[in-house]
Amino acid sequence: MTKKIFATIASSVAAFSMMAAPQIDIVDPPYWWSGMENDTLQIMLHGDDIRDCHVNVDYPGVELLDIARLDNPNYQFLYLLVTEEAQPGTINITLNDLKLRRNNQAVIPYKLRQRDANARDIKGFDASDVLYLIMPDRFADGNPDNNRNINLKNDVKADRSNPNGRHGGDIKGITDHLDYIENLGVTAIWVNPVLTNDMPGGTYHGYATTDYYNIDPRFGTNQEWNNLVEQCHKRGIKVVMDMIFNHSGSEHIWFTDRPSRDWFNFPEGYQQTSYRLSTVYDPYVSNYDRRLTTDGWFVESMPDLNQNNPHLMTYLIQNSIWWIESSKIDGIRMDTHPYAFAQPMAQWIDAVEREYPNYNIVGECWYGTEGGEAYWQRGSKVSDINTNLPTVMDFVLSISARKAFSEQTDPWNGLNTIYDHLALDYLFPNPQKILTFLDNHDTDRFLLEEPEDLGWWKQALTFLLTSRGIPQLYYGTELLMHGKKEGSDGYVRLDFPGGFPGDAVNAFTPEGRTPMQNEAHDFLAKVLNWRKGKANDVIANGTLKHFMPTNGIYLYERRLGDKQVIVMLNGNDNELLVEMDRYNEILPIGTTMHDMLTNTPVTIGEEMTFAPRAIYILENF
């Protein structure tokens, strides 16, 4: 969807009528609501030489508070007070070009809508959910007609032979396969960025935004996005939207026609970030190193936004609220969170939670240590700032999990790595608000190659879905999709088989999957549907107690009141005979529980034999 001309011109027909009235080509946000908690609305106007135009707003309950006139003569930032008395309707914003010394007007009919009475009650995702991460361009092509869009400045056609190009997946493709997603048993989808990326090459991944208020037309329309959210909600599936405040795309109007010199960091030109996030909390850091991290650009095509500019930050805050209010998304994943300035980002979260008290936001805090992750969670015990960030991502688990689960477990290695990782949860104010995952679109796939058997893979997924935190799965995990980033990120972002016209196989159906893929899919679906069903409360809210796997067995308990889930994993490729009295405090000898995987009773004896890579998920309810 291209930007529309919002201004209607009411010019004099006298001799001076050859002089054009002010032309407004961008009005952001395109509309707003009455009844918001924050009663101040910023409206960004862009048009040729409009900065010094006189502005008049005449609408009951709405008052023009201020006009920010920045370096660039092509911008105005209006600040309106929208009081409780303001009713839905059309606000006529009038611009007069006084330099022409006559009544030369542009009138912007600005819509004020009625806020949904239940909007404040949106409940964000939490540990009761499992997120399914989807890269729209690589999941399914529901509308081949939108694979090109001649209205874009950089029209890039789909080319599935290019791992770094657009492949044609879209929002309709996701909507068309909601039955599959629902039956798998996940309760939320996290969708990689879908906003317009009108960039050379197409930036299929979506992380170079050029229009913050419109869906990329090659993914669909704003209405199609709203429809996806609505259809998900009808199935009890939440939607998490990917957002990027650290940078924009270099084809954004802000970069091609900058509002002010300080709109971007390193305004004199491209300076790449060091990617060294330890500088953010390093007590001995030099100003040079810290600035290079936070102010440096991610890549040259993604200039780094200056969140300390109050007009820019107000725009970004309103934009996120606009998407929540207009489409009812249930959560936000914030890309490259620590690269942006911490204080304005904390103010953003506070503003969102003021409008939606039960909301959740997860920040991408990519650290290789638990201390680095814990630094960013709200109320951190190891941070000197209050980031306000409710949920952080467990990159440490994703980095260590493949080796930990695939190797043999001895008193120091294998599943002891997982034990030691959880032992550091004392650093986190709220371990249940950690997003846990084995892989995502930015990492190697959890499986680097097709496995010979599924023993340790099943154990890893079992742990992910029964331990603490909010689990996230990457699309295709259930199909054993594998790959390495080496050479191209595209190799870990392969097309979902059957999602595209002409695919030889359709893995959305059992008939289109190999026997091993069906085994993996069915195992995962069984655990997922059990987790979202009768086990949901104890897994989402229960306590966690685990036993050090020095004997090769990792055993842990989730408990909520009288409800109990016991998970037992043999972290070895050989059979183990284990004395069970060490577990008496949670699992006395003679206890009988139900194994949900085999649907059989299991009685705890003084000794138990565990088959190679054995998995038990025992329940007492």
Secondary structure by P-SEA (a helix, b strand, c coil): cccccccccccccccccccccccccccccccccccccccbbbbbbbccccccbbbbbbccccccccccccccccbbbbbbbbcccccbbbbbbbbbcccccccbbbbbbbbbbbccccccccccccccbbbbbbccccccccccccccccccccccccccccccccccccaaaaaaaaaaaaaacccbbbbccccccccccccccccccccccccccccccaaaaaaaaaaaaaacbbbbbbbbcccccccccccccccccccccccccbbbbcccccccccccccaaaaaaacccccccccccccccaaaaaaaaaaaaaaaaaaccccbbbbccccccccaaaaaaaaaaaaacccbbbbcccccccccccccccccccccccccccccccaaaaaacaaaaaaccccccccaaaaaaaaccccccccccccccccccccccccccccccccaaaaaaaaaaaccccbbbbcccccccccccccccccccccccccccccccccccccccccaaaaaaaaaaaaaaaaaaccccccccbbbbbbccccccbbbbbbbcccbbbbbbbccccbbbbbbcccccccccccbbbbcccccbbbbbccbbbbccccccccccc
